[in-house]
Amino acid sequence: MDVDTKEQVCVYHGHVDVDRYADELEVAGKYYNKALLNPEVNFNPGLVLNLERKKYPRLYMRQVTDSIGKQLKDKFGWRTDKYNRQSMISDLVEFVRDWCDLINDTKTLEEMLTFIRDERG
């Protein structure tokens, strides 16, 4: 997403090994002016580890509280959890409702239409 216009500028659809995905993200990120990459780290830290190994210059950092010393630590990548998931979904619904013309990829929109809300919300 272009941070100024909020227009979708790049899409990747596919399934590749984590190291190859890191290669693709590195190339795309550099092409888009060293774009900030914000990989989700819930299931596999390998993507972040590969990007870190490549010394990619702009990886998203989140702050977490260390469980032992209770000090803030910076960690790479984004974690989706029960506390931020609903907020992210609400923000995305609002964005799509107000700015769907900025999404330039039909497959992205089609995938959004498969989202299911159950009785728990």
DOVO-653986 format. One record per residue: residue number from 1; chain; x, y, z of N, C-alpha, C, O in turn. Coordinates in Angstrom, 1 decimal. Layout:
REM DOVO-653986
[NUM,A,[X,Y,Z],[X,Y,Z],[X,Y,Z],[X,Y,Z]]
...
REM end
This chain:
REM DOVO-653986
[1,A,[0.8,-1.2,0.0],[0.0,0.0,0.0],[0.9,1.2,0.0],[1.9,1.3,0.8]]
[2,A,[0.6,2.2,-0.9],[1.3,3.5,-0.9],[0.8,4.2,0.4],[-0.4,4.5,0.5]]
[3,A,[1.7,4.7,1.2],[1.4,5.3,2.5],[0.7,6.7,2.3],[0.0,7.1,3.1]]
[4,A,[1.0,7.3,1.1],[0.4,8.6,0.9],[-1.0,8.5,0.3],[-1.9,9.2,0.8]]
[5,A,[-1.1,7.7,-0.7],[-2.4,7.6,-1.4],[-3.3,6.5,-0.9],[-4.5,6.4,-1.2]]
[6,A,[-2.7,5.5,-0.1],[-3.4,4.3,0.4],[-3.8,3.4,-0.7],[-4.6,2.4,-0.5]]
[7,A,[-3.3,3.6,-1.9],[-3.6,2.7,-3.0],[-2.8,1.4,-3.0],[-1.6,1.4,-2.6]]
[8,A,[-3.4,0.3,-3.3],[-2.7,-1.0,-3.4],[-1.8,-0.9,-4.6],[-2.2,-0.7,-5.7]]
[9,A,[-0.5,-1.2,-4.3],[0.5,-1.1,-5.4],[1.2,-2.4,-5.7],[1.9,-2.6,-6.7]]
[10,A,[1.0,-3.4,-4.8],[1.7,-4.7,-5.0],[1.0,-5.8,-4.4],[0.4,-5.6,-3.3]]
[11,A,[0.9,-6.9,-5.1],[0.2,-8.1,-4.6],[1.0,-9.3,-4.9],[1.7,-9.4,-5.9]]
[12,A,[1.0,-10.3,-3.9],[1.7,-11.5,-4.2],[0.7,-12.6,-3.9],[0.2,-12.7,-2.7]]
[13,A,[0.4,-13.5,-4.8],[-0.4,-14.7,-4.6],[0.4,-15.9,-4.9],[1.0,-16.0,-6.0]]
[14,A,[0.5,-16.8,-4.0],[1.3,-18.0,-4.2],[1.7,-18.7,-2.9],[1.5,-18.2,-1.8]]
[15,A,[2.3,-19.8,-3.1],[2.8,-20.6,-2.0],[4.2,-21.1,-2.4],[4.4,-21.8,-3.3]]
[16,A,[5.2,-20.6,-1.6],[6.6,-20.9,-1.9],[7.2,-21.2,-0.5],[6.7,-20.8,0.5]]
[17,A,[8.4,-21.8,-0.5],[9.1,-22.0,0.7],[9.5,-20.6,1.3],[9.6,-19.6,0.6]]
[18,A,[9.6,-20.6,2.7],[9.9,-19.3,3.4],[11.1,-18.6,2.9],[11.0,-17.3,2.8]]
[19,A,[12.2,-19.3,2.6],[13.4,-18.6,2.1],[13.1,-17.9,0.8],[13.6,-16.8,0.5]]
[20,A,[12.4,-18.6,-0.1],[12.1,-18.0,-1.4],[11.1,-16.8,-1.3],[11.2,-15.8,-2.0]]
[21,A,[10.2,-16.9,-0.3],[9.2,-15.8,-0.1],[10.0,-14.6,0.4],[9.7,-13.4,0.0]]
[22,A,[11.0,-14.8,1.3],[11.9,-13.7,1.8],[12.6,-13.1,0.6],[12.7,-11.8,0.6]]
[23,A,[13.1,-13.9,-0.4],[13.7,-13.3,-1.6],[12.8,-12.4,-2.3],[13.1,-11.3,-2.7]]
[24,A,[11.5,-12.9,-2.5],[10.5,-12.1,-3.2],[10.2,-10.8,-2.5],[10.1,-9.7,-3.1]]
[25,A,[10.0,-10.9,-1.2],[9.7,-9.7,-0.4],[10.9,-8.7,-0.4],[10.7,-7.5,-0.5]]
[26,A,[12.1,-9.2,-0.4],[13.3,-8.3,-0.4],[13.3,-7.5,-1.7],[13.5,-6.3,-1.8]]
[27,A,[13.1,-8.2,-2.8],[13.1,-7.6,-4.2],[12.0,-6.5,-4.3],[12.2,-5.4,-4.7]]
[28,A,[10.8,-6.9,-3.9],[9.6,-6.0,-4.0],[9.8,-4.8,-3.0],[9.6,-3.7,-3.4]]
[29,A,[10.3,-5.1,-1.8],[10.5,-4.0,-0.9],[11.5,-3.0,-1.3],[11.3,-1.8,-1.2]]
[30,A,[12.6,-3.5,-1.9],[13.6,-2.5,-2.4],[13.1,-1.8,-3.6],[13.4,-0.6,-3.8]]
[31,A,[12.3,-2.4,-4.5],[11.7,-1.8,-5.6],[10.8,-0.6,-5.2],[10.8,0.4,-5.8]]
[32,A,[10.1,-0.8,-4.1],[9.1,0.2,-3.6],[9.8,1.0,-2.5],[9.3,1.2,-1.4]]
[33,A,[11.0,1.6,-2.8],[11.7,2.5,-2.0],[12.0,2.0,-0.6],[11.8,2.7,0.4]]
[34,A,[12.4,0.8,-0.5],[12.7,0.1,0.8],[11.5,0.2,1.7],[11.5,0.7,2.8]]
[35,A,[10.4,-0.4,1.1],[9.1,-0.4,1.8],[9.2,-1.1,3.2],[10.0,-2.0,3.4]]
[36,A,[8.4,-0.6,4.1],[8.3,-1.2,5.4],[7.6,-2.6,5.2],[6.5,-2.6,4.8]]
[37,A,[8.3,-3.6,5.6],[7.7,-5.0,5.5],[7.2,-5.4,6.9],[7.9,-5.1,7.9]]
[38,A,[6.0,-5.9,7.0],[5.4,-6.2,8.2],[4.8,-7.6,8.2],[3.6,-7.8,8.2]]
[39,A,[5.7,-8.6,8.3],[5.3,-10.0,8.2],[4.6,-10.5,9.5],[5.1,-10.1,10.6]]
[40,A,[3.6,-11.3,9.4],[3.0,-11.9,10.6],[3.9,-13.0,11.0],[4.4,-13.8,10.2]]
[41,A,[4.0,-13.1,12.3],[4.9,-14.1,12.9],[4.2,-15.2,13.8],[4.9,-15.9,14.6]]
[42,A,[2.9,-15.3,13.7],[2.2,-16.2,14.5],[2.6,-17.7,14.4],[2.8,-18.4,15.4]]
[43,A,[2.9,-18.1,13.2],[3.0,-19.5,12.9],[4.5,-19.9,12.6],[4.9,-21.1,12.9]]
[44,A,[5.2,-19.0,11.9],[6.5,-19.4,11.5],[7.5,-18.2,11.5],[7.2,-17.3,10.7]]
[45,A,[8.4,-18.2,12.4],[9.4,-17.0,12.4],[10.4,-17.1,11.3],[11.2,-16.1,11.2]]
[46,A,[10.3,-18.1,10.5],[11.4,-18.2,9.4],[11.4,-17.1,8.4],[12.5,-16.7,8.0]]
[47,A,[10.3,-16.5,8.1],[10.3,-15.3,7.2],[11.1,-14.2,7.8],[11.9,-13.6,7.1]]
[48,A,[10.8,-13.8,9.0],[11.5,-12.7,9.6],[13.0,-13.1,9.8],[13.8,-12.2,9.5]]
[49,A,[13.3,-14.3,10.1],[14.7,-14.7,10.3],[15.5,-14.6,9.0],[16.6,-14.1,8.9]]
[50,A,[14.8,-15.0,7.9],[15.4,-14.8,6.5],[15.6,-13.4,6.2],[16.7,-13.0,5.6]]
[51,A,[14.6,-12.5,6.4],[14.7,-11.1,6.1],[15.8,-10.4,6.9],[16.5,-9.6,6.5]]
[52,A,[15.9,-10.8,8.2],[16.9,-10.3,9.1],[18.3,-10.7,8.6],[19.2,-9.9,8.7]]
[53,A,[18.4,-12.0,8.2],[19.7,-12.5,7.7],[20.1,-11.7,6.5],[21.3,-11.5,6.3]]
[54,A,[19.2,-11.3,5.7],[19.5,-10.5,4.5],[19.8,-9.1,4.8],[20.1,-8.3,3.9]]
[55,A,[19.6,-8.7,6.0],[19.7,-7.3,6.5],[18.8,-6.3,5.8],[19.2,-5.2,5.4]]
[56,A,[17.5,-6.8,5.6],[16.5,-5.9,4.9],[16.4,-4.7,5.9],[16.2,-4.9,7.1]]
[57,A,[16.4,-3.5,5.3],[16.6,-2.3,6.1],[15.3,-1.9,6.9],[15.4,-1.1,7.8]]
[58,A,[14.1,-2.3,6.5],[12.9,-1.8,7.2],[11.9,-2.9,7.5],[11.0,-3.2,6.7]]
[59,A,[12.1,-3.5,8.6],[11.2,-4.5,9.1],[10.4,-4.0,10.3],[11.0,-3.3,11.2]]
[60,A,[9.1,-4.2,10.3],[8.3,-3.8,11.4],[8.8,-4.3,12.7],[9.1,-5.5,12.8]]
[61,A,[8.8,-3.5,13.8],[9.2,-3.9,15.1],[8.0,-3.6,16.0],[7.4,-2.5,16.0]]
[62,A,[7.7,-4.6,16.9],[6.6,-4.4,17.9],[7.3,-4.4,19.2],[8.4,-5.0,19.4]]
[63,A,[6.7,-3.8,20.2],[7.2,-3.8,21.6],[6.4,-4.9,22.4],[5.2,-4.9,22.4]]
[64,A,[7.2,-5.7,23.1],[6.6,-6.7,24.0],[7.2,-6.5,25.4],[8.4,-6.1,25.5]]
[65,A,[6.5,-7.0,26.4],[7.0,-6.9,27.7],[7.7,-8.2,28.0],[7.1,-9.3,27.9]]
[66,A,[8.9,-8.2,28.4],[9.7,-9.4,28.8],[9.0,-10.0,30.0],[8.7,-9.3,31.0]]
[67,A,[8.7,-11.3,30.0],[8.0,-11.9,31.1],[8.8,-12.0,32.4],[8.3,-12.1,33.5]]
[68,A,[10.1,-12.0,32.3],[11.0,-12.1,33.5],[11.3,-10.7,34.1],[10.9,-10.4,35.3]]
[69,A,[11.9,-9.9,33.3],[12.3,-8.6,33.9],[11.3,-7.5,33.7],[11.4,-6.4,34.2]]
[70,A,[10.1,-7.8,33.1],[9.1,-6.8,32.8],[9.5,-5.6,32.1],[8.9,-4.5,32.2]]
[71,A,[10.6,-5.7,31.3],[11.1,-4.6,30.5],[10.6,-4.7,29.1],[10.3,-5.8,28.6]]
[72,A,[10.4,-3.6,28.4],[10.0,-3.6,27.0],[11.1,-4.1,26.1],[12.3,-3.6,26.2]]
[73,A,[10.8,-4.9,25.2],[11.8,-5.4,24.2],[11.2,-5.2,22.8],[10.0,-5.4,22.6]]
[74,A,[12.0,-4.9,21.8],[11.6,-4.9,20.4],[11.7,-6.2,19.8],[12.7,-6.9,20.0]]
[75,A,[10.7,-6.6,19.0],[10.7,-7.9,18.3],[10.2,-7.6,16.9],[9.3,-6.8,16.7]]
[76,A,[10.8,-8.3,15.9],[10.4,-8.2,14.5],[9.0,-8.8,14.3],[8.7,-9.8,14.9]]
[77,A,[8.3,-8.2,13.4],[7.0,-8.8,12.9],[5.8,-8.5,13.7],[5.9,-8.0,14.8]]
[78,A,[4.7,-8.9,13.1],[3.4,-8.6,13.7],[2.7,-9.9,14.2],[2.8,-10.9,13.6]]
[79,A,[2.2,-9.8,15.4],[1.4,-10.9,15.9],[-0.1,-10.6,15.9],[-0.5,-9.6,16.5]]
[80,A,[-0.8,-11.5,15.3],[-2.3,-11.4,15.4],[-2.8,-12.2,16.6],[-2.4,-13.4,16.7]]
[81,A,[-3.6,-11.6,17.5],[-4.1,-12.3,18.6],[-5.5,-11.9,18.9],[-6.1,-11.1,18.2]]
[82,A,[-6.1,-12.5,19.9],[-7.5,-12.2,20.2],[-7.8,-10.8,20.6],[-8.9,-10.3,20.6]]
[83,A,[-6.7,-10.1,21.0],[-6.9,-8.7,21.4],[-6.9,-7.7,20.2],[-7.6,-6.7,20.3]]
[84,A,[-6.2,-8.0,19.2],[-6.1,-7.0,18.1],[-6.8,-7.5,16.8],[-7.0,-6.7,15.9]]
[85,A,[-7.3,-8.7,16.8],[-7.9,-9.3,15.6],[-9.2,-8.5,15.2],[-9.4,-8.1,14.1]]
[86,A,[-10.1,-8.3,16.2],[-11.4,-7.6,15.9],[-11.1,-6.2,15.4],[-11.8,-5.7,14.5]]
[87,A,[-10.2,-5.5,16.0],[-9.8,-4.2,15.6],[-9.3,-4.1,14.2],[-9.7,-3.3,13.4]]
[88,A,[-8.5,-5.1,13.8],[-7.9,-5.2,12.5],[-9.1,-5.4,11.5],[-9.1,-4.8,10.4]]
[89,A,[-10.0,-6.3,11.8],[-11.1,-6.6,10.9],[-12.0,-5.4,10.7],[-12.4,-5.1,9.6]]
[90,A,[-12.3,-4.7,11.8],[-13.1,-3.5,11.7],[-12.4,-2.4,10.9],[-13.1,-1.8,10.1]]
[91,A,[-11.1,-2.3,11.0],[-10.4,-1.3,10.2],[-10.4,-1.7,8.8],[-10.6,-0.8,7.9]]
[92,A,[-10.3,-2.9,8.5],[-10.3,-3.4,7.1],[-11.7,-3.2,6.5],[-11.8,-2.8,5.3]]
[93,A,[-12.7,-3.6,7.2],[-14.1,-3.4,6.7],[-14.3,-1.9,6.4],[-14.9,-1.6,5.3]]
[94,A,[-13.9,-1.0,7.3],[-14.1,0.4,7.0],[-13.3,0.8,5.8],[-13.8,1.6,4.9]]
[95,A,[-12.1,0.4,5.7],[-11.3,0.8,4.5],[-11.9,0.3,3.2],[-12.0,1.1,2.2]]
[96,A,[-12.3,-1.0,3.2],[-12.9,-1.5,1.9],[-14.2,-0.8,1.6],[-14.5,-0.5,0.5]]
[97,A,[-15.0,-0.5,2.6],[-16.3,0.2,2.4],[-16.0,1.6,1.8],[-16.7,2.0,0.9]]
[98,A,[-15.0,2.3,2.3],[-14.8,3.7,1.9],[-13.8,3.9,0.8],[-13.9,4.9,0.1]]
[99,A,[-13.0,2.9,0.6],[-11.9,3.1,-0.4],[-11.7,1.8,-1.3],[-10.5,1.6,-1.7]]
[100,A,[-12.7,1.1,-1.6],[-12.5,-0.2,-2.3],[-11.9,0.1,-3.7],[-11.3,-0.8,-4.3]]
[101,A,[-12.1,1.3,-4.3],[-11.5,1.7,-5.6],[-10.0,1.7,-5.5],[-9.3,1.8,-6.6]]
[102,A,[-9.4,1.7,-4.3],[-7.9,1.8,-4.2],[-7.3,0.3,-4.2],[-6.1,0.2,-4.2]]
[103,A,[-8.2,-0.7,-4.1],[-7.7,-2.1,-4.2],[-7.7,-2.5,-5.7],[-8.8,-2.5,-6.3]]
[104,A,[-6.6,-2.7,-6.2],[-6.4,-2.9,-7.6],[-6.4,-4.4,-8.1],[-6.0,-4.7,-9.2]]
[105,A,[-6.6,-5.3,-7.2],[-6.5,-6.7,-7.5],[-7.8,-7.4,-7.2],[-8.2,-7.5,-6.1]]
[106,A,[-8.4,-8.0,-8.2],[-9.6,-8.7,-8.1],[-9.5,-9.9,-7.1],[-10.5,-10.1,-6.4]]
[107,A,[-8.4,-10.6,-7.2],[-8.3,-11.8,-6.3],[-8.3,-11.4,-4.8],[-8.8,-12.1,-4.0]]
[108,A,[-7.7,-10.2,-4.5],[-7.7,-9.7,-3.2],[-9.2,-9.5,-2.7],[-9.6,-9.9,-1.6]]
[109,A,[-10.0,-8.8,-3.5],[-11.4,-8.5,-3.2],[-12.1,-9.8,-3.1],[-13.0,-10.0,-2.2]]
[110,A,[-11.9,-10.8,-4.0],[-12.6,-12.1,-4.0],[-12.3,-12.8,-2.7],[-13.2,-13.4,-2.1]]
[111,A,[-11.0,-12.8,-2.3],[-10.6,-13.4,-1.0],[-11.3,-12.8,0.2],[-11.7,-13.5,1.1]]
[112,A,[-11.4,-11.5,0.2],[-12.1,-10.8,1.3],[-13.6,-11.2,1.4],[-14.2,-11.3,2.5]]
[113,A,[-14.2,-11.6,0.2],[-15.6,-12.0,0.2],[-15.8,-13.4,0.8],[-16.9,-13.8,1.1]]
[114,A,[-14.7,-14.1,1.0],[-14.8,-15.5,1.6],[-14.8,-15.4,3.1],[-15.0,-16.5,3.8]]
[115,A,[-14.6,-14.3,3.7],[-14.5,-14.1,5.2],[-15.8,-14.5,5.8],[-16.9,-14.0,5.3]]
[116,A,[-15.8,-15.3,6.8],[-17.1,-15.7,7.4],[-17.1,-15.2,8.9],[-16.1,-15.4,9.6]]
[117,A,[-18.2,-14.7,9.3],[-18.4,-14.3,10.7],[-19.4,-15.3,11.3],[-20.5,-15.4,10.8]]
[118,A,[-18.9,-15.9,12.3],[-19.8,-16.9,13.0],[-20.6,-16.3,14.1],[-20.6,-15.1,14.3]]
[119,A,[-21.3,-17.1,14.9],[-22.2,-16.6,16.0],[-21.4,-15.9,17.1],[-22.0,-15.2,17.8]]
[120,A,[-20.1,-16.2,17.2],[-19.3,-15.5,18.2],[-18.7,-14.2,17.6],[-18.0,-13.5,18.3]]
[121,A,[-19.0,-13.8,16.4],[-18.6,-12.6,15.8],[-17.3,-12.7,15.0],[-16.8,-11.8,14.4]]
REM end
